Amino acid sequence: MLGRDLVRVLEGRGAEVAALRRTDLDITGRAAVRAALWHWPPDVVNCAAWTAVEDAEAHEADALLVNGRG
Ligand SMILES: NC(=O)c1ccc[n+]([C@@H]2O[C@H](COP(=O)([O-])OP(=O)(O)OC[C@H]3O[C@@H](n4cnc5c(N)ncnc54)[C@H](OP(=O)(O)O)[C@@H]3O)[C@@H](O)[C@H]2O)c1
């Protein structure tokens, strides 16, 4: 949701935007994230997150991996 809105606003301002889906880049993969940042040097904004709040309590480590390390 945030990502789609941000892309629309930035492209509306004439910015070049690399909008990556999970299938393009899993943000828990350190090497892949580094490679993406090299390929599309910042300004980069991460809009991906573990957003299922109740589910995060049952899967704390996974949620932390995405929202912390990711
Ligand atoms: N929505 C709001 O009003 C709002 C307000 C303030 C802050 N925020 C924050 O903005 C962030 C995004 O929220 P949102 O509402 O935009 O959530 P969202 O619509 O659920 O989007 C989250 C995105 O993260 C992706 N994602 C999850 N794990 C990933 C991974 N390991 N690698 C790559 N992509 C991954 C999801 O991909 P899949 O679709 O493939 O699962 C999804 O596209 C969160 O930190 C949230 O707390 C949101």
PDBQT file of the ligand as one rigid body, heavy atoms in Angstrom, charges set to zero:
ROOT
HETATM    1  N1  LIG A 101      -0.536   1.507   5.488  1.00  0.00    +0.000 N 
HETATM    2  C1  LIG A 101      -0.376   2.509   6.336  1.00  0.00    +0.000 C 
HETATM    3  O1  LIG A 101      -1.279   3.334   6.587  1.00  0.00    +0.000 OA
HETATM    4  C2  LIG A 101       0.967   2.726   7.005  1.00  0.00    +0.000 A 
HETATM    5  C3  LIG A 101       1.128   3.881   7.763  1.00  0.00    +0.000 A 
HETATM    6  C4  LIG A 101       2.348   4.111   8.367  1.00  0.00    +0.000 A 
HETATM    7  C5  LIG A 101       3.380   3.177   8.243  1.00  0.00    +0.000 A 
HETATM    8  N2  LIG A 101       3.176   2.076   7.534  1.00  0.00    +0.000 N 
HETATM    9  C6  LIG A 101       4.292   1.140   7.421  1.00  0.00    +0.000 C 
HETATM   10  O2  LIG A 101       4.646   0.993   6.061  1.00  0.00    +0.000 OA
HETATM   11  C7  LIG A 101       5.189  -0.292   5.866  1.00  0.00    +0.000 C 
HETATM   12  C8  LIG A 101       4.425  -0.982   4.732  1.00  0.00    +0.000 C 
HETATM   13  O3  LIG A 101       3.052  -1.075   5.105  1.00  0.00    +0.000 OA
HETATM   14  P1  LIG A 101       1.903  -1.293   4.017  1.00  0.00    +0.000 P 
HETATM   15  O4  LIG A 101       0.624  -0.854   4.634  1.00  0.00    +0.000 OA
HETATM   16  O5  LIG A 101       2.311  -0.711   2.702  1.00  0.00    +0.000 OA
HETATM   17  O6  LIG A 101       1.886  -2.907   3.959  1.00  0.00    +0.000 OA
HETATM   18  P2  LIG A 101       1.505  -3.911   2.766  1.00  0.00    +0.000 P 
HETATM   19  O7  LIG A 101       0.536  -3.277   1.814  1.00  0.00    +0.000 OA
HETATM   20  O8  LIG A 101       1.129  -5.177   3.448  1.00  0.00    +0.000 OA
HETATM   21  O9  LIG A 101       2.871  -4.096   1.998  1.00  0.00    +0.000 OA
HETATM   22  C9  LIG A 101       3.949  -4.811   2.554  1.00  0.00    +0.000 C 
HETATM   23  C10 LIG A 101       4.774  -5.301   1.419  1.00  0.00    +0.000 C 
HETATM   24  O10 LIG A 101       5.958  -5.902   1.942  1.00  0.00    +0.000 OA
HETATM   25  C11 LIG A 101       6.248  -7.016   1.128  1.00  0.00    +0.000 C 
HETATM   26  N3  LIG A 101       7.149  -7.925   1.829  1.00  0.00    +0.000 N 
HETATM   27  C12 LIG A 101       6.951  -8.590   2.990  1.00  0.00    +0.000 A 
HETATM   28  N4  LIG A 101       8.011  -9.350   3.307  1.00  0.00    +0.000 NA
HETATM   29  C13 LIG A 101       8.920  -9.158   2.302  1.00  0.00    +0.000 A 
HETATM   30  C14 LIG A 101      10.212  -9.666   2.044  1.00  0.00    +0.000 A 
HETATM   31  N5  LIG A 101      10.817 -10.540   2.871  1.00  0.00    +0.000 N 
HETATM   32  N6  LIG A 101      10.859  -9.248   0.923  1.00  0.00    +0.000 NA
HETATM   33  C15 LIG A 101      10.265  -8.373   0.076  1.00  0.00    +0.000 A 
HETATM   34  N7  LIG A 101       9.038  -7.854   0.256  1.00  0.00    +0.000 NA
HETATM   35  C16 LIG A 101       8.370  -8.247   1.367  1.00  0.00    +0.000 A 
HETATM   36  C17 LIG A 101       4.901  -7.612   0.824  1.00  0.00    +0.000 C 
HETATM   37  O11 LIG A 101       5.010  -8.459  -0.286  1.00  0.00    +0.000 OA
HETATM   38  P3  LIG A 101       3.895  -9.606  -0.556  1.00  0.00    +0.000 P 
HETATM   39  O12 LIG A 101       2.697  -8.895  -1.099  1.00  0.00    +0.000 OA
HETATM   40  O13 LIG A 101       4.562 -10.475  -1.558  1.00  0.00    +0.000 OA
HETATM   41  O14 LIG A 101       3.649 -10.275   0.751  1.00  0.00    +0.000 OA
HETATM   42  C18 LIG A 101       4.086  -6.359   0.542  1.00  0.00    +0.000 C 
HETATM   43  O15 LIG A 101       4.181  -5.966  -0.816  1.00  0.00    +0.000 OA
HETATM   44  C19 LIG A 101       5.076  -1.005   7.222  1.00  0.00    +0.000 C 
HETATM   45  O16 LIG A 101       6.307  -0.871   7.904  1.00  0.00    +0.000 OA
HETATM   46  C20 LIG A 101       3.983  -0.248   7.920  1.00  0.00    +0.000 C 
HETATM   47  O17 LIG A 101       4.073  -0.361   9.307  1.00  0.00    +0.000 OA
HETATM   48  C21 LIG A 101       1.997   1.817   6.886  1.00  0.00    +0.000 A 
ENDROOT
TORSDOF 0
